[in-house]
Structure formats: C-alpha cells, structure tokens
Amino acid sequence: MDVGSFGFTIAGLVVGFIVGMTGVGGGSLMTPILLWFGINPATAVGTDLLYAAITKGGGIWVHARNKNIDWKITGLLSLGSVPAAALTLWFLSTLHTDTTALNAIIKQGLAIVLILTALAILFKSRLQAFASRHAGDHYHLSDRSLNTLTVITGVVLGIMVTLTSIGAGALGTVALFLLYPFLATRRLVGTEIAHAVPLTLVAGIGHAGMGNMDWSLLGYLLLGSLPGIYLGSHLTGRISDRVLRPCLATMLLLIGYKLAF
C-alpha cells in the first residue's frame, strides 16, 4: 500500500470513527476530504455515494430487526427522491463532456449543502424543541398534506444527495423530525437510514455509469471506515454533544465557505 492509499484508509478510519461516535452522516465529511486529497469533484461525489450506500446498508438490517423503520415514510420519501435522483443524473450527464462546468456546479452545490448541514447540526436541538412544542396545535398537518410534504422532502433530498452526496443524514433527519414530531428518535434514525441506502445506491450507480467512480479508492475508504465505525460506536456519549456539534458545525461552515468563495 503506497502513501496515498494509506492516506485514504486513514481518512476512512477518521470519518468512520466520527460517524460511529456522533451519528452524523459521513458524506459531509468524506467528500470535502476527498477534494482536499485532490480527487476530481465528480469522482469524489460518485465514490462517496456508493461508500455511503455500503456503510449504511448494514444499518437497515439492524434497524429492521429492531422494528425501528417506518416503511410508509420511507416509501413516501423514496417516491420523491429516486425520480429526482434520476432526473439530476440525466442533467449531470448532459454536462459530462464539459468537465469544467460539471465540477463547478458540484462544488457550488457542495458549498450550499455543507452550510445547510452545519446549520442543521448547530440548531438541531432548537428545531426539535420547536417541533415538539407545536406538535399538537396549528402546526399539525392533515394526512394528505403530510404525505405530500414528505414526497416533496424526498425530491429535495434526492437532488441534493445526487449532486453532492450530502444531505441524507443531518438534513434528512431534521426534516423528518419537523414533519413527524411524535416519531420516536430511534424510528426516525432507522427510517432515515432505510431511505438513504436506496437513494445513495441509485445515485452512486448513476455516477458510476458516467465514469465518476474510483473503485480502488472506494476499497481503501471502506478498509478504514468499517473498523472506525465500530470503534466510534463504543465511544458514543463519552464526549458531550455540546462540544462535538459546535466543533463539527464550525468545520463544515468553514469548508462550505471556502468552496463557495
């Protein structure tokens, strides 16, 4: 294993460790790291999408076994996100011969979604408190309106995730909590993972079909991330969220700002 490959494995280990410890989606960390290593933006996004699908794939089995997945919500989200992912992939394919334009769009998309993700992490507790406080009054939606908003949420997530590989974790979880404030946290997390896997798999396969994939890079990332997630999960709760979340949010804000400007 050469120095570059070892660096990718270490990156996977660090990201996996943070994901295991905090539960924050790896895409918001992995894609910027790959850009820092000099990986082409389109390749970084495509590789990270399949990386996310594989690393979260095991989570579906665990959460399904523990009955932590609301399949109706997962279906409604997928009804919006999968077609949106397909349309976004088609749009990106029209730019595939113009790599400069393609990479510029992906970088700007990354900047916006990273900043939104940082804000979602930073204000998560306040958003949750708002949703809980207003869950039983005028904030309550009819079943039809709720189903429609869930599909629309899926469309937005489908576009963001396919374009940037980021958004299914932090943003998806916050959106679900606002829409379903009575949903238990464990079911919210399980439902988000159950939706993220098919979305990232479809988007990742689409990017691979356009050549935006480095299979050896994917292997090195998985080599580090799988033990990293295992180790990080054993340290969950050891470090206060009051310390972790502001630090993580600040880092993502700085990365987003740098990509935008």
Residue, then its C-alpha position, 0 to 999 in steps of 0.5 A: m500500500d503506497v502513501g496515498s492509499f494509506g492516506f485514504t484508509i486513514a481518512g476512512l478510519v477518521v470519518g468512520f470513527i466520527v460517524g460511529m461516535t456522533g451519528v452524523g452522516g459521513g458524506s459531509l465529511m468524506t467528500p470535502i476530504l476527498l477534494w482536499f486529497g485532490i480527487n476530481p469533484a465528480t469522482a469524489v461525489g460518485t465514490d462517496l455515494l456508493y461508500a455511503a450506500i455500503t456503510k449504511g446498508g448494514g444499518i437497515w438490517v439492524h434497524a429492521r430487526n429492531k422494528n425501528i423503520d417506518w416503511k410508509i415514510t420511507g416509501l413516501l420519501s423514496l417516491g420523491s427522491v429516486p425520480a429526482a435522483a434520476l432526473t439530476l443524473w440525466f442533467l449531470s450527464t448532459l454536462h459530462t463532456d464539459t468537465t469544467a462546468l460539471n465540477a463547478i456546479i458540484k462544488q457550488g452545490l457542495a458549498i450550499v449543502l455543507i452550510l445547510t448541514a452545519l446549520a442543521i447540526l448547530f440548531k438541531s436541538r432548537l428545531q426539535a424543541f420547536a417541533s415538539r412544542h407545536a406538535g399538537d396545535h396549528y402546526h399539525l398537518s392533515d394526512r394528505s398534506l403530510n404525505t405530500l410534504t414528505v414526497i416533496t422532502g424526498v425530491v429535495l433530498g434526492i437532488m441534493v444527495t445526487l449532486t453532492s452526496i450530502g444531505a441524507g443524514a443531518l438534513g434528512t433527519v431534521a426534516l423528518f423530525l419537523l414533519y413527524p414530531f411524535l416519531a420516536t428518535r430511534r424510528l426516525v434514525g432507522t427510517e432515515i437510514a432505510h431511505a438513504v441506502p436506496l437513494t445513495l445506491v441509485a445515485g452512486i450507480g448513476h455516477a458510476g455509469m458516467g465514469n465518476m467512480d474510483w473503485s480502488l479508492l472506494g476499497y481503501l475508504l471502506l478498509g478504514s471506515l468499517p473498523g472506525i465505525y465500530l470503534g466510534s460506536h463504543l465511544t458514543g456519549r463519552i464526549s458531550d454533544r455540546v462540544l462535538r456539534p459546535c466543533l463539527a458545525t464550525m468545520l463544515l461552515l468553514i469548508g462550505y465557505k471556502l468552496a463557495f468563495 
